[in-house]
Structure formats: C-alpha cells, structure tokens
Amino acid sequence: MIIRLAARFLITLTIYSRLYCHLCEDMLNALKKLQAVHRFDLEIIDIDEDATLRERFNADVPVLARGEQIICKHFYNEQAIADILHDG
C-alpha cells in the first residue's frame, strides 16, 4: 500500500515502513509534525507488499529517503532531515 500525505510540494520524502513497527510509527509521527512547519510531500510505502522492497529494507525499517538518497534508517534524524529540507 502506498499512502501519500501531500499537497504537491517540491520535495517528496518517502518512508519505507511496515505495519506494527513501533520505530516506523515514531518516525511517521515526527514527520507529520514536521509537515506542519516545513512544506514537503510524504509518501508511505509498506515494504511487505513488495518482495523487492522487503528484501532491500527488511532489517532497516523505517527508512526515510528522497528519491534514491537514503536520509536515515531506524530512527528519526532531525539534522539529516533538516539538511534535505533546507537544501531543497
């Protein structure tokens, strides 16, 4: 399942996650709060619905990316995300 929480801004961040993952929920909640301050689109992808993504990210979720660039894994990294959002 792919969920887009967006208003079509210039920056799109993608969170690769899975159901019942507390780290995924923590990162998603932090990103939703950040969306109230910074303008970016957020795409949520459940890796368990795609065998290739599951193989690639299985032990690393949540993974936050912008395109092919990995921003952070496992935990919300405020500085890494801020760098992406400010650099555009």
C-alpha angles and dihedrals in degrees: 000000000000119000122188119202098187153122094201103266126169095260122060120189121193124207115200107205146141138225119276093019109136093195089053091050091048093052093044092051091050091049092050089053090048090053088064089063104030128041113239139127119245123208118191118202124187104218092201090070092061121052093206093052092044090054092046099045106019098119095030106059130167096050120173117201143169105212105311093337112104110218100181143340132210096357138044108260106199096189095049091049093046090052091054094046094048095044090049 
